[in-house]
Amino acid sequence: MSLKPASCEVESSLDQLETLITCVQSRARMLSLPASLIHRVELIVEELFVNVVHHGRPPPEAIVTVVLERPTDSADLQLEVRDCGRAFNPLADAPEADISSDLQARHPGGLGVYLVQQLARHQQYARVGGQNVLTLLIPVPE
């Protein structure tokens, strides 16, 4: 059992990022999430949405859906991101993040998936009905 899932849907265009983040903030407050967790969720959603738009290449009118759910029998927030871009498992297919090289020697980018993995306790990818579905479990601070 869980509190009613809260979802946000926007077109897959960077112009929609602010609308998506505003919706996610609102839905997170509806779930009574602490402010510190809402900030983490915003960061995760922004990173994943930008990756979908830049790398998944869905048509601009395609919908990206973000679902927040707080199971009552869990200490985690479940965050799900769905898109109809090309099949891509960021957990397995994204290049490994370079976190050991000198900052000046690194190429820009490449840390987004790493960041998401550090902020979420569990990550799972599936391709379902022509959609990429990335599900994350994020610990809710007490």
N, C-alpha and C positions, 0 to 999 in steps of 0.2 A: 504494500500500500504506500501511497505517496501523496503529498500535497499536489493539487492540480498542476500539471505541467504548464509552463508559460512559454509561449513561442513568439518569435519575431520573424517576419519574412520581408525581404527586400530584393530588388533586382540586382543582378551581379554586375554592378558598376561602382567604381570608386566614389562617384558622386553620392552614393547611398550609404557610405560608411557612417557619417554622422547620424543619420536616421536610425541605422542599425544599433549603434552604441546607445543612443537615447532610449530606444525600445528595450534593449538589454538591461540598462540601468533601472528602468521602470519595472520590468518583470522581476528583476533581482530583489528590488524593494518589496514587491508583492509577496515574495517568498521569505521576507524578513531576514535577508542575508546581512551579515555585518559589513560595514563600509570597507574594511580591509579586503574582504573577499570580493566585493563588487569591483574594486579596482583591479584585482587579479583577473577576474572574469572579463572585464573590459579589455585588458591587455591581450588575453588569449583570443578573444573574439576578433579583435582588430587584426592580429597577426594571421589568424586562419582565414579571415575574409579577404585580406589583401592577397594572400597566397592563392586563394581560389580564383580571384579576378585575374591576377597576373600569370599564374601557371596553369590553372585548370582550363582556361579559355572557354568558359561557357558563353553562349550568346548573351549580349547585354540585357535582353529582356528576360532571361532565365532567372528563376527565383533561388535565392540562398535562404535556407531556413535554419534558425538557431533555436534550440529547445532547451530550456532550463527546467530541471526537475529535482525535487528534494525528497527522496524516499524517506518515509518516517522511520524505517528500520535501519537507517544508515547514517553515519556521521559525514557523508560526502554529498556534494552537489553533483548531479549528473548533467553534463553539458554535451549536447549533440549538435553537430554542424552537418547539414546536408546540402549538396549541390549536384547539378547535372553536368559538370565539366567532364573532361576526359578522365578515364579511370586512372587514379593516382593515389597510391598509399604513401602518405608522407612519412609514416613511421618506418617503412622499409625502403622506399625509393628515393627519399630526399638525400642529398649528399651529407656525409657526416660533418658536423660542425667542427671547425678548426678553433679550438679554445686554448691551444698551447703555443701557437706562434706569437711572435711579437705583434702588437697591435698595428704597427705601421706596415707589416709584411702581409697582413690579411687582406683578402678581397672583401669589398662591401657585401653585406647580406650573408645569408646562410646560417644565421643563428635563431631564426624564428621557430622552427620545429624543436630545436634544442631547448629553447626557452619554454615552450609549451610543455615539453616533457618534464622539465624541472618543476613546473607549477602544478601539474596534474599527477595524482598518485597512480592513476591507471589510464592507459590509452588503448583504444581498439578501433581498427578500421574494417569496414566491410563495403562491398559494392552490392547495392540492393536496388533492384528495379531500375537500373540505369543511373543510379545516383551514388555518389561517394557519401558514405556516412562515417563520420569520425565521432566517436563517443569517448568522453573524458570523465573521470571521477576526480573531483577536486575536494580536498579536505576542508570541512567547515570548521573554523576555529571556535573553541568553546567560549 
